[in-house]
Amino acid sequence: MAILEAREIKKTLYIQISIVFFVPLLLGGLNLFVATNALQNILEGITIYSKIVIFLMFFVSQFIIYLISSYFYSKKVL
């Protein structure tokens, strides 16, 4: 029974941490595309390729921070 409870707690922790890390990622990506489209006249060199590269760099860094944080947080709670 304790193993099942620990597994459920771990699953809940990862869901909560995912929400905390990936909702801002989605909102930041949306902001990136809207802001660069609005500023297209000023930022003439920004293409869709540049936007995707910027978003992927942000995603990779956010994902690495997520993995490190979720690991240490789950070890501390469990």
Distance bins in CASP14 RR format, pairs under 12 A and 6 or more apart:
PFRMAT RR
TARGET T0000
AUTHOR 0000-0000-0000
RMODE 2
METHOD distances of the structure
MODEL  1
1 7 0 0 0 0 0 1 0 0 0 0 0
1 8 0 0 0 0 0 1 0 0 0 0 0
2 8 0 0 0 0 0 1 0 0 0 0 0
2 9 0 0 0 0 0 1 0 0 0 0 0
2 78 0 0 0 0 0 1 0 0 0 0 0
3 9 0 0 0 0 0 1 0 0 0 0 0
3 10 0 0 0 0 0 1 0 0 0 0 0
3 78 0 0 0 0 0 1 0 0 0 0 0
4 10 0 0 0 0 0 1 0 0 0 0 0
4 11 0 0 0 0 0 1 0 0 0 0 0
5 11 0 0 0 0 0 1 0 0 0 0 0
5 12 0 0 0 0 0 1 0 0 0 0 0
5 78 0 0 0 0 1 0 0 0 0 0 0
6 12 0 0 0 0 0 1 0 0 0 0 0
6 13 0 0 0 0 0 1 0 0 0 0 0
6 74 0 0 0 0 1 0 0 0 0 0 0
6 77 0 0 0 0 1 0 0 0 0 0 0
6 78 1 0 1 0 0 0 0 0 0 0 0
7 13 0 0 0 0 0 1 0 0 0 0 0
7 14 0 0 0 0 0 1 0 0 0 0 0
7 74 0 0 0 0 0 1 0 0 0 0 0
7 78 0 0 0 0 1 0 0 0 0 0 0
8 14 0 0 0 0 0 1 0 0 0 0 0
8 15 0 0 0 0 0 1 0 0 0 0 0
8 78 0 0 0 0 0 1 0 0 0 0 0
9 15 0 0 0 0 0 1 0 0 0 0 0
9 16 0 0 0 0 0 1 0 0 0 0 0
9 73 0 0 0 0 0 1 0 0 0 0 0
9 74 0 0 0 0 1 0 0 0 0 0 0
9 77 1 0 0 1 0 0 0 0 0 0 0
9 78 1 0 0 1 0 0 0 0 0 0 0
10 16 0 0 0 0 0 1 0 0 0 0 0
10 17 0 0 0 0 0 1 0 0 0 0 0
10 70 0 0 0 0 1 0 0 0 0 0 0
10 71 0 0 0 0 0 1 0 0 0 0 0
10 73 0 0 0 0 0 1 0 0 0 0 0
10 74 1 0 1 0 0 0 0 0 0 0 0
10 75 0 0 0 0 0 1 0 0 0 0 0
10 77 0 0 0 0 1 0 0 0 0 0 0
10 78 1 0 0 1 0 0 0 0 0 0 0
11 17 0 0 0 0 0 1 0 0 0 0 0
11 18 0 0 0 0 0 1 0 0 0 0 0
11 70 0 0 0 0 0 1 0 0 0 0 0
11 74 0 0 0 0 0 1 0 0 0 0 0
11 78 0 0 0 0 0 1 0 0 0 0 0
12 18 0 0 0 0 0 1 0 0 0 0 0
12 19 0 0 0 0 0 1 0 0 0 0 0
12 70 0 0 0 0 0 1 0 0 0 0 0
12 73 0 0 0 0 0 1 0 0 0 0 0
12 74 0 0 0 0 0 1 0 0 0 0 0
12 77 0 0 0 0 1 0 0 0 0 0 0
12 78 0 0 0 0 0 1 0 0 0 0 0
13 19 0 0 0 0 0 1 0 0 0 0 0
13 20 0 0 0 0 0 1 0 0 0 0 0
13 69 0 0 0 0 0 1 0 0 0 0 0
13 70 1 0 0 1 0 0 0 0 0 0 0
13 71 0 0 0 0 0 1 0 0 0 0 0
13 72 0 0 0 0 0 1 0 0 0 0 0
13 73 1 0 0 1 0 0 0 0 0 0 0
13 74 1 0 1 0 0 0 0 0 0 0 0
13 75 0 0 0 0 0 1 0 0 0 0 0
13 76 0 0 0 0 1 0 0 0 0 0 0
13 77 1 0 0 1 0 0 0 0 0 0 0
13 78 0 0 0 0 1 0 0 0 0 0 0
14 20 0 0 0 0 0 1 0 0 0 0 0
14 21 0 0 0 0 0 1 0 0 0 0 0
14 22 0 0 0 0 0 1 0 0 0 0 0
14 66 0 0 0 0 1 0 0 0 0 0 0
14 67 0 0 0 0 0 1 0 0 0 0 0
14 69 0 0 0 0 0 1 0 0 0 0 0
14 70 1 0 1 0 0 0 0 0 0 0 0
14 71 0 0 0 0 0 1 0 0 0 0 0
14 73 0 0 0 0 1 0 0 0 0 0 0
14 74 1 0 0 1 0 0 0 0 0 0 0
14 77 0 0 0 0 0 1 0 0 0 0 0
14 78 0 0 0 0 0 1 0 0 0 0 0
15 21 0 0 0 0 0 1 0 0 0 0 0
15 22 0 0 0 0 0 1 0 0 0 0 0
15 23 0 0 0 0 0 1 0 0 0 0 0
15 70 0 0 0 0 0 1 0 0 0 0 0
15 74 0 0 0 0 0 1 0 0 0 0 0
16 22 0 0 0 0 0 1 0 0 0 0 0
16 23 0 0 0 0 0 1 0 0 0 0 0
16 66 0 0 0 0 0 1 0 0 0 0 0
16 69 0 0 0 0 0 1 0 0 0 0 0
16 70 0 0 0 0 1 0 0 0 0 0 0
16 73 0 0 0 0 1 0 0 0 0 0 0
16 74 0 0 0 0 0 1 0 0 0 0 0
16 77 0 0 0 0 0 1 0 0 0 0 0
17 23 0 0 0 0 0 1 0 0 0 0 0
17 62 0 0 0 0 0 1 0 0 0 0 0
17 63 0 0 0 0 0 1 0 0 0 0 0
17 65 0 0 0 0 0 1 0 0 0 0 0
17 66 1 0 0 1 0 0 0 0 0 0 0
17 67 0 0 0 0 1 0 0 0 0 0 0
17 68 0 0 0 0 0 1 0 0 0 0 0
17 69 1 0 0 1 0 0 0 0 0 0 0
17 70 1 0 1 0 0 0 0 0 0 0 0
17 71 0 0 0 0 1 0 0 0 0 0 0
17 72 0 0 0 0 0 1 0 0 0 0 0
17 73 1 0 0 1 0 0 0 0 0 0 0
17 74 0 0 0 0 1 0 0 0 0 0 0
17 76 0 0 0 0 0 1 0 0 0 0 0
17 77 0 0 0 0 0 1 0 0 0 0 0
18 24 0 0 0 0 0 1 0 0 0 0 0
18 25 0 0 0 0 0 1 0 0 0 0 0
18 26 0 0 0 0 0 1 0 0 0 0 0
18 62 0 0 0 0 0 1 0 0 0 0 0
18 63 0 0 0 0 0 1 0 0 0 0 0
18 66 1 0 0 1 0 0 0 0 0 0 0
18 67 0 0 0 0 0 1 0 0 0 0 0
18 69 0 0 0 0 0 1 0 0 0 0 0
18 70 1 0 0 1 0 0 0 0 0 0 0
18 73 0 0 0 0 0 1 0 0 0 0 0
19 25 0 0 0 0 0 1 0 0 0 0 0
19 26 0 0 0 0 0 1 0 0 0 0 0
19 66 0 0 0 0 0 1 0 0 0 0 0
19 70 0 0 0 0 0 1 0 0 0 0 0
20 62 0 0 0 0 0 1 0 0 0 0 0
20 65 0 0 0 0 0 1 0 0 0 0 0
20 66 0 0 0 0 1 0 0 0 0 0 0
20 69 0 0 0 0 1 0 0 0 0 0 0
20 70 0 0 0 0 1 0 0 0 0 0 0
20 73 0 0 0 0 0 1 0 0 0 0 0
21 27 0 0 0 0 0 1 0 0 0 0 0
21 28 0 0 0 0 0 1 0 0 0 0 0
21 58 0 0 0 0 0 1 0 0 0 0 0
21 59 0 0 0 0 0 1 0 0 0 0 0
21 61 0 0 0 0 0 1 0 0 0 0 0
21 62 1 0 0 1 0 0 0 0 0 0 0
21 63 0 0 0 0 1 0 0 0 0 0 0
21 64 0 0 0 0 0 1 0 0 0 0 0
21 65 1 0 0 1 0 0 0 0 0 0 0
21 66 1 0 1 0 0 0 0 0 0 0 0
21 67 0 0 0 0 1 0 0 0 0 0 0
21 68 0 0 0 0 0 1 0 0 0 0 0
21 69 1 0 0 1 0 0 0 0 0 0 0
21 70 0 0 0 0 1 0 0 0 0 0 0
21 73 0 0 0 0 0 1 0 0 0 0 0
22 28 0 0 0 0 0 1 0 0 0 0 0
22 29 0 0 0 0 0 1 0 0 0 0 0
22 58 0 0 0 0 0 1 0 0 0 0 0
22 59 0 0 0 0 1 0 0 0 0 0 0
22 62 1 0 0 1 0 0 0 0 0 0 0
22 63 0 0 0 0 1 0 0 0 0 0 0
22 65 0 0 0 0 0 1 0 0 0 0 0
22 66 1 0 0 1 0 0 0 0 0 0 0
22 70 0 0 0 0 0 1 0 0 0 0 0
23 29 0 0 0 0 0 1 0 0 0 0 0
23 30 0 0 0 0 0 1 0 0 0 0 0
23 62 0 0 0 0 0 1 0 0 0 0 0
23 66 0 0 0 0 0 1 0 0 0 0 0
24 30 0 0 0 0 0 1 0 0 0 0 0
24 31 0 0 0 0 1 0 0 0 0 0 0
24 58 0 0 0 0 0 1 0 0 0 0 0
24 59 0 0 0 0 0 1 0 0 0 0 0
24 62 1 0 0 1 0 0 0 0 0 0 0
24 65 0 0 0 0 0 1 0 0 0 0 0
24 66 0 0 0 0 0 1 0 0 0 0 0
25 31 0 0 0 0 0 1 0 0 0 0 0
25 32 0 0 0 0 0 1 0 0 0 0 0
25 55 0 0 0 0 1 0 0 0 0 0 0
25 56 0 0 0 0 0 1 0 0 0 0 0
25 57 0 0 0 0 0 1 0 0 0 0 0
25 58 1 0 0 1 0 0 0 0 0 0 0
25 59 1 0 0 1 0 0 0 0 0 0 0
25 60 0 0 0 0 0 1 0 0 0 0 0
25 61 0 0 0 0 1 0 0 0 0 0 0
25 62 1 0 1 0 0 0 0 0 0 0 0
25 63 0 0 0 0 1 0 0 0 0 0 0
25 65 0 0 0 0 0 1 0 0 0 0 0
25 66 0 0 0 0 1 0 0 0 0 0 0
26 32 0 0 0 0 0 1 0 0 0 0 0
26 33 0 0 0 0 0 1 0 0 0 0 0
26 55 0 0 0 0 0 1 0 0 0 0 0
26 58 0 0 0 0 0 1 0 0 0 0 0
26 59 0 0 0 0 1 0 0 0 0 0 0
26 62 0 0 0 0 0 1 0 0 0 0 0
27 33 0 0 0 0 0 1 0 0 0 0 0
27 34 0 0 0 0 0 1 0 0 0 0 0
27 35 0 0 0 0 0 1 0 0 0 0 0
27 58 0 0 0 0 0 1 0 0 0 0 0
27 62 0 0 0 0 0 1 0 0 0 0 0
28 34 0 0 0 0 1 0 0 0 0 0 0
28 35 0 0 0 0 1 0 0 0 0 0 0
28 36 0 0 0 0 0 1 0 0 0 0 0
28 51 0 0 0 0 0 1 0 0 0 0 0
28 54 0 0 0 0 0 1 0 0 0 0 0
28 55 0 0 0 0 1 0 0 0 0 0 0
28 58 1 0 0 1 0 0 0 0 0 0 0
28 59 0 0 0 0 0 1 0 0 0 0 0
28 62 0 0 0 0 1 0 0 0 0 0 0
29 35 0 0 0 0 1 0 0 0 0 0 0
29 36 0 0 0 0 0 1 0 0 0 0 0
29 51 0 0 0 0 1 0 0 0 0 0 0
29 52 0 0 0 0 0 1 0 0 0 0 0
29 54 0 0 0 0 1 0 0 0 0 0 0
29 55 1 0 1 0 0 0 0 0 0 0 0
29 56 0 0 0 0 0 1 0 0 0 0 0
29 57 0 0 0 0 0 1 0 0 0 0 0
29 58 1 0 0 1 0 0 0 0 0 0 0
29 59 0 0 0 0 1 0 0 0 0 0 0
29 62 0 0 0 0 0 1 0 0 0 0 0
30 36 0 0 0 0 0 1 0 0 0 0 0
30 37 0 0 0 0 0 1 0 0 0 0 0
30 51 0 0 0 0 0 1 0 0 0 0 0
30 55 0 0 0 0 1 0 0 0 0 0 0
30 58 0 0 0 0 0 1 0 0 0 0 0
31 37 0 0 0 0 0 1 0 0 0 0 0
31 38 0 0 0 0 0 1 0 0 0 0 0
31 39 0 0 0 0 0 1 0 0 0 0 0
31 51 0 0 0 0 0 1 0 0 0 0 0
31 54 0 0 0 0 0 1 0 0 0 0 0
31 55 0 0 0 0 0 1 0 0 0 0 0
31 58 0 0 0 0 0 1 0 0 0 0 0
32 38 0 0 0 0 0 1 0 0 0 0 0
32 39 0 0 0 0 0 1 0 0 0 0 0
32 43 0 0 0 0 0 1 0 0 0 0 0
32 46 0 0 0 0 1 0 0 0 0 0 0
32 48 0 0 0 0 0 1 0 0 0 0 0
32 50 0 0 0 0 0 1 0 0 0 0 0
32 51 1 0 0 1 0 0 0 0 0 0 0
32 52 0 0 0 0 1 0 0 0 0 0 0
32 53 0 0 0 0 0 1 0 0 0 0 0
32 54 1 0 0 1 0 0 0 0 0 0 0
32 55 1 0 1 0 0 0 0 0 0 0 0
32 56 0 0 0 0 0 1 0 0 0 0 0
32 57 0 0 0 0 0 1 0 0 0 0 0
32 58 1 0 0 1 0 0 0 0 0 0 0
32 59 0 0 0 0 0 1 0 0 0 0 0
33 39 0 0 0 0 0 1 0 0 0 0 0
33 40 0 0 0 0 0 1 0 0 0 0 0
33 46 0 0 0 0 0 1 0 0 0 0 0
33 48 0 0 0 0 1 0 0 0 0 0 0
33 50 0 0 0 0 0 1 0 0 0 0 0
33 51 1 0 0 1 0 0 0 0 0 0 0
33 52 0 0 0 0 1 0 0 0 0 0 0
33 54 0 0 0 0 1 0 0 0 0 0 0
33 55 0 0 0 0 1 0 0 0 0 0 0
34 40 0 0 0 0 0 1 0 0 0 0 0
34 51 0 0 0 0 0 1 0 0 0 0 0
35 42 0 0 0 0 0 1 0 0 0 0 0
35 43 0 0 0 0 1 0 0 0 0 0 0
35 46 0 0 0 0 1 0 0 0 0 0 0
35 51 0 0 0 0 1 0 0 0 0 0 0
35 54 0 0 0 0 0 1 0 0 0 0 0
36 42 0 0 0 0 1 0 0 0 0 0 0
36 43 1 0 0 1 0 0 0 0 0 0 0
36 44 0 0 0 0 0 1 0 0 0 0 0
36 45 0 0 0 0 1 0 0 0 0 0 0
36 46 1 0 1 0 0 0 0 0 0 0 0
36 47 0 0 0 0 1 0 0 0 0 0 0
36 48 0 0 0 0 1 0 0 0 0 0 0
36 49 0 0 0 0 0 1 0 0 0 0 0
36 50 0 0 0 0 1 0 0 0 0 0 0
36 51 1 0 1 0 0 0 0 0 0 0 0
36 52 0 0 0 0 0 1 0 0 0 0 0
36 54 0 0 0 0 1 0 0 0 0 0 0
36 55 0 0 0 0 0 1 0 0 0 0 0
37 43 0 0 0 0 1 0 0 0 0 0 0
37 46 0 0 0 0 1 0 0 0 0 0 0
37 47 0 0 0 0 0 1 0 0 0 0 0
37 48 0 0 0 0 1 0 0 0 0 0 0
37 51 0 0 0 0 1 0 0 0 0 0 0
38 46 0 0 0 0 0 1 0 0 0 0 0
39 45 0 0 0 0 0 1 0 0 0 0 0
39 46 1 0 0 1 0 0 0 0 0 0 0
39 51 0 0 0 0 0 1 0 0 0 0 0
40 46 1 0 0 1 0 0 0 0 0 0 0
40 47 0 0 0 0 1 0 0 0 0 0 0
40 48 0 0 0 0 0 1 0 0 0 0 0
40 50 0 0 0 0 0 1 0 0 0 0 0
40 51 0 0 0 0 0 1 0 0 0 0 0
43 50 0 0 0 0 1 0 0 0 0 0 0
43 51 0 0 0 0 0 1 0 0 0 0 0
43 54 0 0 0 0 0 1 0 0 0 0 0
44 50 0 0 0 0 0 1 0 0 0 0 0
45 51 0 0 0 0 0 1 0 0 0 0 0
46 52 0 0 0 0 0 1 0 0 0 0 0
46 53 0 0 0 0 0 1 0 0 0 0 0
46 54 0 0 0 0 1 0 0 0 0 0 0
47 53 0 0 0 0 1 0 0 0 0 0 0
47 54 0 0 0 0 0 1 0 0 0 0 0
48 54 0 0 0 0 0 1 0 0 0 0 0
48 55 0 0 0 0 0 1 0 0 0 0 0
49 55 0 0 0 0 0 1 0 0 0 0 0
49 56 0 0 0 0 0 1 0 0 0 0 0
50 56 0 0 0 0 0 1 0 0 0 0 0
50 57 0 0 0 0 0 1 0 0 0 0 0
51 57 0 0 0 0 0 1 0 0 0 0 0
51 58 0 0 0 0 0 1 0 0 0 0 0
52 58 0 0 0 0 0 1 0 0 0 0 0
52 59 0 0 0 0 0 1 0 0 0 0 0
53 59 0 0 0 0 0 1 0 0 0 0 0
53 60 0 0 0 0 0 1 0 0 0 0 0
54 60 0 0 0 0 0 1 0 0 0 0 0
54 61 0 0 0 0 0 1 0 0 0 0 0
55 61 0 0 0 0 0 1 0 0 0 0 0
55 62 0 0 0 0 0 1 0 0 0 0 0
56 62 0 0 0 0 0 1 0 0 0 0 0
56 63 0 0 0 0 0 1 0 0 0 0 0
57 63 0 0 0 0 0 1 0 0 0 0 0
57 64 0 0 0 0 0 1 0 0 0 0 0
58 64 0 0 0 0 0 1 0 0 0 0 0
58 65 0 0 0 0 0 1 0 0 0 0 0
59 65 0 0 0 0 0 1 0 0 0 0 0
59 66 0 0 0 0 0 1 0 0 0 0 0
60 66 0 0 0 0 0 1 0 0 0 0 0
60 67 0 0 0 0 0 1 0 0 0 0 0
61 67 0 0 0 0 0 1 0 0 0 0 0
61 68 0 0 0 0 0 1 0 0 0 0 0
62 68 0 0 0 0 0 1 0 0 0 0 0
62 69 0 0 0 0 0 1 0 0 0 0 0
63 69 0 0 0 0 0 1 0 0 0 0 0
63 70 0 0 0 0 0 1 0 0 0 0 0
64 70 0 0 0 0 0 1 0 0 0 0 0
64 71 0 0 0 0 0 1 0 0 0 0 0
65 71 0 0 0 0 0 1 0 0 0 0 0
65 72 0 0 0 0 0 1 0 0 0 0 0
65 73 0 0 0 0 0 1 0 0 0 0 0
66 72 0 0 0 0 0 1 0 0 0 0 0
66 73 0 0 0 0 0 1 0 0 0 0 0
66 74 0 0 0 0 0 1 0 0 0 0 0
67 73 0 0 0 0 0 1 0 0 0 0 0
67 74 0 0 0 0 0 1 0 0 0 0 0
68 74 0 0 0 0 0 1 0 0 0 0 0
68 75 0 0 0 0 0 1 0 0 0 0 0
69 75 0 0 0 0 0 1 0 0 0 0 0
69 76 0 0 0 0 0 1 0 0 0 0 0
70 76 0 0 0 0 0 1 0 0 0 0 0
70 77 0 0 0 0 0 1 0 0 0 0 0
70 78 0 0 0 0 0 1 0 0 0 0 0
71 77 0 0 0 0 0 1 0 0 0 0 0
71 78 0 0 0 0 0 1 0 0 0 0 0
72 78 0 0 0 0 0 1 0 0 0 0 0
END
